[in-house]
């Protein structure tokens, strides 16, 4: 656990937190198309792309087919699920702007504990393959000295591993990992963590593991989620941002067009 406490300061571990981090591209949503492998950090590449003769045609074609252009990477198109064109595509696939998140997506956090189990099992078996024997000292019969005892470590199959550690164990572990990942300025007291874990274990027994995971994630909100844009910004038919309007989320951004 001390290793994970340090590791999460560099990179998150659970799937839900990875999706909220800078390590995750918008492409993982399945709602974007990247047309070129240009460097997102080079303004010169962006200027060259946007100053090309066909850029205005490209922009109009994107709009006509229900896509927006990523202004920070104009070679990347992002589906505008609030557009009429994209609504037609969604209807052909038995979904809509309101139902898309239910028909084509699931909450990543519901796989977090399962992924932790796979991670720990893989790490343990890898450790055993490199360090097959364990040596410790045990007292001798006279109790006055010790002698070395060497035992062979065992690796586990997935089923054996799941039988060895119950849901209560993983819920406790998940609470600790989530507390590390939320990157609070001051650590959460162990007594508070214990109460959260006990409540989650109670929920898992009375309801199910999904209820426990929901409860835990409500207690530990990722920093990026606590600072995210207002949800109203993404509602269907939300008022579009107008040209020349200053962004209410980033004080240094002036909207240059209403479509990208």
Phi and psi in degrees as GROMACS dihedral restraints (atoms count N, CA, C in turn):
[ dihedral_restraints ]
;  ai    aj    ak    al  type     phi  dphi    fc
    3     4     5     6     1   -58.6    20    10
    4     5     6     7     1   -35.1    20    10
    6     7     8     9     1   -63.3    20    10
    7     8     9    10     1   -45.6    20    10
    9    10    11    12     1   -67.6    20    10
   10    11    12    13     1   -33.2    20    10
   12    13    14    15     1   -62.5    20    10
   13    14    15    16     1   -39.4    20    10
   15    16    17    18     1   -74.9    20    10
   16    17    18    19     1   -40.1    20    10
   18    19    20    21     1   -64.4    20    10
   19    20    21    22     1   -38.4    20    10
   21    22    23    24     1   -69.8    20    10
   22    23    24    25     1   -15.9    20    10
   24    25    26    27     1   -74.6    20    10
   25    26    27    28     1   -19.5    20    10
   27    28    29    30     1   -98.1    20    10
   28    29    30    31     1   -45.5    20    10
   30    31    32    33     1  -149.6    20    10
   31    32    33    34     1   138.1    20    10
   33    34    35    36     1   -67.0    20    10
   34    35    36    37     1   163.4    20    10
   36    37    38    39     1  -111.6    20    10
   37    38    39    40     1   -45.1    20    10
   39    40    41    42     1   -76.4    20    10
   40    41    42    43     1   151.2    20    10
   42    43    44    45     1   -58.6    20    10
   43    44    45    46     1   -42.7    20    10
   45    46    47    48     1   -61.8    20    10
   46    47    48    49     1   -40.5    20    10
   48    49    50    51     1   -72.8    20    10
   49    50    51    52     1   -34.2    20    10
   51    52    53    54     1   -62.7    20    10
   52    53    54    55     1   -40.4    20    10
   54    55    56    57     1   -64.5    20    10
   55    56    57    58     1   -24.1    20    10
   57    58    59    60     1   -92.7    20    10
   58    59    60    61     1    -0.5    20    10
   60    61    62    63     1   -99.5    20    10
   61    62    63    64     1   172.9    20    10
   63    64    65    66     1   -71.9    20    10
   64    65    66    67     1    -8.2    20    10
   66    67    68    69     1   -80.5    20    10
   67    68    69    70     1    -6.5    20    10
   69    70    71    72     1  -112.4    20    10
   70    71    72    73     1   126.6    20    10
   72    73    74    75     1   -86.1    20    10
   73    74    75    76     1   156.4    20    10
   75    76    77    78     1   -62.0    20    10
   76    77    78    79     1   -20.2    20    10
   78    79    80    81     1   -62.7    20    10
   79    80    81    82     1   -25.0    20    10
   81    82    83    84     1   -67.8    20    10
   82    83    84    85     1   -15.7    20    10
   84    85    86    87     1   -74.2    20    10
   85    86    87    88     1   -18.0    20    10
   87    88    89    90     1    78.2    20    10
   88    89    90    91     1     7.2    20    10
   90    91    92    93     1  -106.7    20    10
   91    92    93    94     1    12.3    20    10
   93    94    95    96     1  -133.8    20    10
   94    95    96    97     1   155.9    20    10
   96    97    98    99     1  -128.5    20    10
   97    98    99   100     1   122.9    20    10
   99   100   101   102     1  -102.7    20    10
  100   101   102   103     1   119.3    20    10
  102   103   104   105     1   -92.0    20    10
  103   104   105   106     1   -13.6    20    10
  105   106   107   108     1  -147.3    20    10
  106   107   108   109     1   161.5    20    10
  108   109   110   111     1  -101.8    20    10
  109   110   111   112     1    34.6    20    10
  111   112   113   114     1   -72.2    20    10
  112   113   114   115     1   160.2    20    10
  114   115   116   117     1   -79.2    20    10
  115   116   117   118     1   122.1    20    10
  117   118   119   120     1   -63.5    20    10
  118   119   120   121     1   -23.1    20    10
  120   121   122   123     1   -89.9    20    10
  121   122   123   124     1    -6.0    20    10
  123   124   125   126     1   -99.3    20    10
  124   125   126   127     1   109.4    20    10
  126   127   128   129     1   -64.9    20    10
  127   128   129   130     1   -28.2    20    10
  129   130   131   132     1   -62.5    20    10
  130   131   132   133     1   -40.4    20    10
  132   133   134   135     1   -64.3    20    10
  133   134   135   136     1   -38.6    20    10
  135   136   137   138     1   -65.9    20    10
  136   137   138   139     1   -43.6    20    10
  138   139   140   141     1   -63.3    20    10
  139   140   141   142     1   -43.1    20    10
  141   142   143   144     1   -60.6    20    10
  142   143   144   145     1   -43.6    20    10
  144   145   146   147     1   -64.8    20    10
  145   146   147   148     1   -44.8    20    10
  147   148   149   150     1   -76.6    20    10
  148   149   150   151     1   -21.1    20    10
  150   151   152   153     1   -92.2    20    10
  151   152   153   154     1     1.8    20    10
  153   154   155   156     1   -67.9    20    10
  154   155   156   157     1   157.5    20    10
  156   157   158   159     1   -63.7    20    10
  157   158   159   160     1   -29.7    20    10
  159   160   161   162     1   -95.9    20    10
  160   161   162   163     1     5.5    20    10
  162   163   164   165     1   -61.8    20    10
  163   164   165   166     1   -40.4    20    10
  165   166   167   168     1   -65.7    20    10
  166   167   168   169     1   -38.4    20    10
  168   169   170   171     1   -64.4    20    10
  169   170   171   172     1   -42.0    20    10
  171   172   173   174     1   -59.8    20    10
  172   173   174   175     1   -42.5    20    10
  174   175   176   177     1   -65.8    20    10
  175   176   177   178     1   -44.2    20    10
  177   178   179   180     1   -67.0    20    10
  178   179   180   181     1   -37.8    20    10
  180   181   182   183     1   -65.3    20    10
  181   182   183   184     1   -39.6    20    10
  183   184   185   186     1   -62.3    20    10
  184   185   186   187     1   -44.3    20    10
  186   187   188   189     1   -62.2    20    10
  187   188   189   190     1   -42.0    20    10
  189   190   191   192     1   -63.2    20    10
  190   191   192   193     1   -27.7    20    10
  192   193   194   195     1  -102.6    20    10
  193   194   195   196     1    11.3    20    10
  195   196   197   198     1    85.0    20    10
  196   197   198   199     1    25.0    20    10
  198   199   200   201     1  -116.5    20    10
  199   200   201   202     1   151.2    20    10
  201   202   203   204     1  -108.1    20    10
  202   203   204   205     1   157.5    20    10
  204   205   206   207     1  -101.9    20    10
  205   206   207   208     1   131.7    20    10
  207   208   209   210     1   -72.7    20    10
  208   209   210   211     1   112.4    20    10
  210   211   212   213     1   -63.9    20    10
  211   212   213   214     1   -29.9    20    10
  213   214   215   216     1   -80.6    20    10
  214   215   216   217     1    -9.6    20    10
  216   217   218   219     1  -155.6    20    10
  217   218   219   220     1    80.1    20    10
  219   220   221   222     1   -60.4    20    10
  220   221   222   223     1   -12.0    20    10
  222   223   224   225     1   -85.2    20    10
  223   224   225   226     1     5.7    20    10
  225   226   227   228     1  -113.9    20    10
  226   227   228   229     1   124.2    20    10
  228   229   230   231     1  -100.1    20    10
  229   230   231   232     1   138.8    20    10
  231   232   233   234     1  -123.6    20    10
  232   233   234   235     1   130.8    20    10
  234   235   236   237     1   -62.2    20    10
  235   236   237   238     1   129.3    20    10
  237   238   239   240     1   -96.2    20    10
  238   239   240   241     1    93.6    20    10
  240   241   242   243     1   -69.8    20    10
  241   242   243   244     1    -5.6    20    10
  243   244   245   246     1   -94.0    20    10
  244   245   246   247     1    -0.1    20    10
  246   247   248   249     1   -89.2    20    10
  247   248   249   250     1   155.1    20    10
  249   250   251   252     1   -66.9    20    10
  250   251   252   253     1   -38.2    20    10
  252   253   254   255     1   -62.1    20    10
  253   254   255   256     1   -44.8    20    10
  255   256   257   258     1   -69.7    20    10
  256   257   258   259     1   -29.6    20    10
  258   259   260   261     1   -62.6    20    10
  259   260   261   262     1   -36.1    20    10
  261   262   263   264     1   -65.0    20    10
  262   263   264   265     1   -43.9    20    10
  264   265   266   267     1   -63.8    20    10
  265   266   267   268     1   -40.3    20    10
  267   268   269   270     1   -68.2    20    10
  268   269   270   271     1   -38.7    20    10
  270   271   272   273     1   -62.3    20    10
  271   272   273   274     1   -34.8    20    10
  273   274   275   276     1   -68.2    20    10
  274   275   276   277     1   -16.4    20    10
  276   277   278   279     1  -114.4    20    10
  277   278   279   280     1    26.7    20    10
  279   280   281   282     1    57.8    20    10
  280   281   282   283     1    41.0    20    10
  282   283   284   285     1  -146.9    20    10
  283   284   285   286     1  -177.7    20    10
  285   286   287   288     1  -152.8    20    10
  286   287   288   289     1   174.2    20    10
  288   289   290   291     1   -61.6    20    10
  289   290   291   292     1   -30.7    20    10
  291   292   293   294     1   -80.8    20    10
  292   293   294   295     1   -31.6    20    10
  294   295   296   297     1  -100.1    20    10
  295   296   297   298     1    -7.3    20    10
  297   298   299   300     1   -52.1    20    10
  298   299   300   301     1   -43.2    20    10
  300   301   302   303     1   -71.1    20    10
  301   302   303   304     1   -20.4    20    10
  303   304   305   306     1   -90.3    20    10
  304   305   306   307     1   -34.1    20    10
  306   307   308   309     1   -86.1    20    10
  307   308   309   310     1   -27.9    20    10
  309   310   311   312     1  -123.5    20    10
  310   311   312   313     1     2.9    20    10
  312   313   314   315     1  -137.5    20    10
  313   314   315   316     1   161.8    20    10
  315   316   317   318     1  -139.3    20    10
  316   317   318   319     1   160.5    20    10
  318   319   320   321     1   -73.4    20    10
  319   320   321   322     1   120.0    20    10
  321   322   323   324     1   -60.6    20    10
  322   323   324   325     1   -29.8    20    10
  324   325   326   327     1   -64.0    20    10
  325   326   327   328     1   -22.7    20    10
  327   328   329   330     1   -71.1    20    10
  328   329   330   331     1   -14.2    20    10
  330   331   332   333     1  -100.0    20    10
  331   332   333   334     1    -1.3    20    10
  333   334   335   336     1   -58.4    20    10
  334   335   336   337     1   -49.1    20    10
  336   337   338   339     1   -66.3    20    10
  337   338   339   340     1   -41.3    20    10
  339   340   341   342     1   -60.8    20    10
  340   341   342   343     1   -40.6    20    10
  342   343   344   345     1   -68.6    20    10
  343   344   345   346     1   -34.8    20    10
  345   346   347   348     1   -63.7    20    10
  346   347   348   349     1   -39.8    20    10
  348   349   350   351     1   -61.6    20    10
  349   350   351   352     1   -44.1    20    10
  351   352   353   354     1   -64.2    20    10
  352   353   354   355     1   -42.1    20    10
  354   355   356   357     1   -61.2    20    10
  355   356   357   358     1   -48.4    20    10
  357   358   359   360     1   -67.2    20    10
  358   359   360   361     1   -40.5    20    10
  360   361   362   363     1   -62.8    20    10
  361   362   363   364     1   -44.3    20    10
  363   364   365   366     1   -64.1    20    10
  364   365   366   367     1   -42.7    20    10
  366   367   368   369     1   -65.0    20    10
  367   368   369   370     1   -42.6    20    10
  369   370   371   372     1   -64.7    20    10
  370   371   372   373     1   -47.1    20    10
  372   373   374   375     1   -64.6    20    10
  373   374   375   376     1   -34.9    20    10
  375   376   377   378     1   -66.8    20    10
  376   377   378   379     1   -38.9    20    10
  378   379   380   381     1   -64.4    20    10
  379   380   381   382     1   -42.9    20    10
  381   382   383   384     1   -63.6    20    10
  382   383   384   385     1   -39.2    20    10
  384   385   386   387     1   -65.0    20    10
  385   386   387   388     1   -27.9    20    10
  387   388   389   390     1   -93.6    20    10
  388   389   390   391     1   -24.1    20    10
  390   391   392   393     1  -133.4    20    10
  391   392   393   394     1    72.8    20    10
  393   394   395   396     1   -68.9    20    10
  394   395   396   397     1   -18.9    20    10
  396   397   398   399     1  -120.7    20    10
  397   398   399   400     1   146.8    20    10
  399   400   401   402     1  -120.2    20    10
  400   401   402   403     1   133.4    20    10
  402   403   404   405     1  -119.1    20    10
  403   404   405   406     1   128.6    20    10
  405   406   407   408     1  -140.5    20    10
  406   407   408   409     1   161.8    20    10
  408   409   410   411     1  -101.0    20    10
  409   410   411   412     1   134.9    20    10
  411   412   413   414     1  -122.8    20    10
  412   413   414   415     1   150.9    20    10
  414   415   416   417     1   -64.6    20    10
  415   416   417   418     1   144.6    20    10
  417   418   419   420     1   -81.0    20    10
  418   419   420   421     1   177.2    20    10
  420   421   422   423     1   -62.3    20    10
  421   422   423   424     1   -34.4    20    10
  423   424   425   426     1   -78.6    20    10
  424   425   426   427     1   -10.8    20    10
  426   427   428   429     1    72.9    20    10
  427   428   429   430     1     5.6    20    10
  429   430   431   432     1  -100.2    20    10
  430   431   432   433     1   -13.9    20    10
  432   433   434   435     1  -145.0    20    10
  433   434   435   436     1   177.8    20    10
  435   436   437   438     1  -127.3    20    10
  436   437   438   439     1   161.7    20    10
  438   439   440   441     1  -135.7    20    10
  439   440   441   442     1   150.7    20    10
  441   442   443   444     1   -74.6    20    10
  442   443   444   445     1   138.6    20    10
  444   445   446   447     1  -125.5    20    10
  445   446   447   448     1   124.9    20    10
  447   448   449   450     1  -108.7    20    10
  448   449   450   451     1   128.2    20    10
  450   451   452   453     1  -127.1    20    10
  451   452   453   454     1   154.2    20    10
  453   454   455   456     1   -90.6    20    10
  454   455   456   457     1   125.7    20    10
  456   457   458   459     1   -71.0    20    10
  457   458   459   460     1   152.5    20    10
  459   460   461   462     1  -114.8    20    10
  460   461   462   463     1   144.0    20    10
  462   463   464   465     1   -91.1    20    10
  463   464   465   466     1   165.4    20    10
  465   466   467   468     1  -125.9    20    10
  466   467   468   469     1   148.5    20    10
  468   469   470   471     1   -87.8    20    10
  469   470   471   472     1   162.8    20    10
  471   472   473   474     1   -57.5    20    10
  472   473   474   475     1   -43.8    20    10
  474   475   476   477     1   -65.3    20    10
  475   476   477   478     1   -42.7    20    10
  477   478   479   480     1   -61.6    20    10
  478   479   480   481     1   -40.6    20    10
  480   481   482   483     1   -64.3    20    10
  481   482   483   484     1   -43.9    20    10
  483   484   485   486     1   -67.3    20    10
  484   485   486   487     1   -30.8    20    10
  486   487   488   489     1   -75.6    20    10
  487   488   489   490     1   -29.3    20    10
  489   490   491   492     1   -74.2    20    10
  490   491   492   493     1   -35.0    20    10
  492   493   494   495     1  -120.9    20    10
  493   494   495   496     1   121.3    20    10
  495   496   497   498     1   -84.8    20    10
  496   497   498   499     1   179.3    20    10
  498   499   500   501     1   -62.3    20    10
  499   500   501   502     1   -33.7    20    10
  501   502   503   504     1   -60.7    20    10
  502   503   504   505     1   -40.1    20    10
  504   505   506   507     1   -60.6    20    10
  505   506   507   508     1   -47.3    20    10
  507   508   509   510     1   -70.7    20    10
  508   509   510   511     1   -32.7    20    10
  510   511   512   513     1   -65.2    20    10
  511   512   513   514     1   -43.7    20    10
  513   514   515   516     1   -59.3    20    10
  514   515   516   517     1   -45.4    20    10
  516   517   518   519     1   -63.5    20    10
  517   518   519   520     1   -44.2    20    10
  519   520   521   522     1   -61.7    20    10
  520   521   522   523     1   -39.7    20    10
  522   523   524   525     1   -59.4    20    10
  523   524   525   526     1   -43.9    20    10
  525   526   527   528     1   -65.5    20    10
  526   527   528   529     1   -45.2    20    10
  528   529   530   531     1   -63.3    20    10
  529   530   531   532     1   -43.2    20    10
  531   532   533   534     1   -64.8    20    10
  532   533   534   535     1   -34.6    20    10
  534   535   536   537     1   -66.8    20    10
  535   536   537   538     1   -34.1    20    10
  537   538   539   540     1   -70.0    20    10
  538   539   540   541     1   -41.4    20    10
  540   541   542   543     1   -70.4    20    10
  541   542   543   544     1   -28.8    20    10
  543   544   545   546     1   -73.7    20    10
  544   545   546   547     1    -5.8    20    10
  546   547   548   549     1    54.3    20    10
  547   548   549   550     1    49.1    20    10
  549   550   551   552     1   -74.6    20    10
  550   551   552   553     1   151.7    20    10
  552   553   554   555     1   -66.2    20    10
  553   554   555   556     1   -35.2    20    10
  555   556   557   558     1  -120.3    20    10
  556   557   558   559     1   136.9    20    10
  558   559   560   561     1   -63.6    20    10
  559   560   561   562     1   149.7    20    10
  561   562   563   564     1   -76.0    20    10
  562   563   564   565     1   130.8    20    10
  564   565   566   567     1   -57.2    20    10
  565   566   567   568     1   144.3    20    10
  567   568   569   570     1   -60.4    20    10
  568   569   570   571     1   -31.8    20    10
  570   571   572   573     1   -65.3    20    10
  571   572   573   574     1   -39.1    20    10
  573   574   575   576     1   -67.1    20    10
  574   575   576   577     1   -42.9    20    10
  576   577   578   579     1   -59.3    20    10
  577   578   579   580     1   -40.7    20    10
  579   580   581   582     1   -63.4    20    10
  580   581   582   583     1   -41.0    20    10
  582   583   584   585     1   -65.6    20    10
  583   584   585   586     1   -43.6    20    10
  585   586   587   588     1   -61.4    20    10
  586   587   588   589     1   -44.6    20    10
  588   589   590   591     1   -63.1    20    10
  589   590   591   592     1   -42.7    20    10
  591   592   593   594     1   -63.3    20    10
  592   593   594   595     1   -42.2    20    10
  594   595   596   597     1   -62.3    20    10
  595   596   597   598     1   -41.5    20    10
  597   598   599   600     1   -66.0    20    10
  598   599   600   601     1   -40.7    20    10
  600   601   602   603     1   -63.8    20    10
  601   602   603   604     1   -39.1    20    10
  603   604   605   606     1   -62.9    20    10
  604   605   606   607     1   -41.5    20    10
  606   607   608   609     1   -65.0    20    10
  607   608   609   610     1   -40.1    20    10
  609   610   611   612     1   -63.1    20    10
  610   611   612   613     1   -37.6    20    10
  612   613   614   615     1   -75.8    20    10
  613   614   615   616     1   -37.1    20    10
  615   616   617   618     1   -85.8    20    10
  616   617   618   619     1   -29.1    20    10
  618   619   620   621     1  -118.6    20    10
  619   620   621   622     1   -92.4    20    10
  621   622   623   624     1  -165.3    20    10
  622   623   624   625     1   178.1    20    10
  624   625   626   627     1   -67.2    20    10
  625   626   627   628     1   -29.3    20    10
  627   628   629   630     1   -63.0    20    10
  628   629   630   631     1   -43.5    20    10
  630   631   632   633     1   -62.4    20    10
  631   632   633   634     1   -39.0    20    10
  633   634   635   636     1   -65.1    20    10
  634   635   636   637     1   -43.3    20    10
  636   637   638   639     1   -64.9    20    10
  637   638   639   640     1   -42.4    20    10
  639   640   641   642     1   -59.3    20    10
  640   641   642   643     1   -45.4    20    10
  642   643   644   645     1   -61.4    20    10
  643   644   645   646     1   -46.0    20    10
  645   646   647   648     1   -61.9    20    10
  646   647   648   649     1   -43.8    20    10
  648   649   650   651     1   -68.1    20    10
  649   650   651   652     1   -26.3    20    10
  651   652   653   654     1   -69.1    20    10
  652   653   654   655     1   -28.1    20    10
  654   655   656   657     1   -81.4    20    10
  655   656   657   658     1   -30.7    20    10
  657   658   659   660     1  -122.3    20    10
  658   659   660   661     1    93.5    20    10
  660   661   662   663     1   -92.0    20    10
  661   662   663   664     1   125.9    20    10
  663   664   665   666     1   -57.3    20    10
  664   665   666   667     1   142.7    20    10
  666   667   668   669     1   -54.5    20    10
  667   668   669   670     1   -42.3    20    10
  669   670   671   672     1   -65.9    20    10
  670   671   672   673     1   -29.8    20    10
  672   673   674   675     1   -74.8    20    10
  673   674   675   676     1   -35.2    20    10
  675   676   677   678     1   -70.3    20    10
  676   677   678   679     1   -19.9    20    10
  678   679   680   681     1  -109.5    20    10
  679   680   681   682     1    13.0    20    10
  681   682   683   684     1   -70.4    20    10
  682   683   684   685     1   168.0    20    10
  684   685   686   687     1   -65.1    20    10
  685   686   687   688     1   157.7    20    10
  687   688   689   690     1   -60.2    20    10
  688   689   690   691     1   130.8    20    10
  690   691   692   693     1   -57.3    20    10
  691   692   693   694     1   -29.7    20    10
  693   694   695   696     1   -59.1    20    10
  694   695   696   697     1   -24.4    20    10
  696   697   698   699     1   -63.5    20    10
  697   698   699   700     1   -24.5    20    10
  699   700   701   702     1  -106.5    20    10
  700   701   702   703     1     5.2    20    10
  702   703   704   705     1   -67.6    20    10
  703   704   705   706     1   147.2    20    10
  705   706   707   708     1   -55.5    20    10
  706   707   708   709     1   138.0    20    10
  708   709   710   711     1    64.0    20    10
  709   710   711   712     1    26.6    20    10
  711   712   713   714     1   -64.2    20    10
  712   713   714   715     1   150.0    20    10
  714   715   716   717     1   -62.1    20    10
  715   716   717   718     1   123.2    20    10
  717   718   719   720     1   -69.8    20    10
  718   719   720   721     1   150.7    20    10
  720   721   722   723     1   -73.9    20    10
  721   722   723   724     1   136.6    20    10
  723   724   725   726     1   -96.5    20    10
  724   725   726   727     1   154.5    20    10
  726   727   728   729     1   -60.0    20    10
  727   728   729   730     1   134.4    20    10
  729   730   731   732     1    86.5    20    10
  730   731   732   733     1    -6.3    20    10
  732   733   734   735     1   -79.2    20    10
  733   734   735   736     1   136.3    20    10
  735   736   737   738     1   -76.7    20    10
  736   737   738   739     1   138.1    20    10
  738   739   740   741     1   -68.3    20    10
  739   740   741   742     1   134.3    20    10
  741   742   743   744     1   -79.9    20    10
  742   743   744   745     1    -7.1    20    10
  744   745   746   747     1  -103.5    20    10
  745   746   747   748     1   -27.3    20    10
  747   748   749   750     1  -132.7    20    10
  748   749   750   751     1   113.2    20    10
  750   751   752   753     1   -66.8    20    10
  751   752   753   754     1   -18.1    20    10
  753   754   755   756     1   -96.7    20    10
  754   755   756   757     1     6.8    20    10
  756   757   758   759     1  -108.0    20    10
  757   758   759   760     1   127.1    20    10
  759   760   761   762     1  -113.7    20    10
  760   761   762   763     1   126.7    20    10
  762   763   764   765     1   -70.8    20    10
  763   764   765   766     1   121.9    20    10
  765   766   767   768     1   -91.7    20    10
  766   767   768   769     1   -27.4    20    10
  768   769   770   771     1  -142.3    20    10
  769   770   771   772     1   167.9    20    10
  771   772   773   774     1   -94.3    20    10
  772   773   774   775     1    -0.4    20    10
  774   775   776   777     1  -122.7    20    10
  775   776   777   778     1    -3.9    20    10
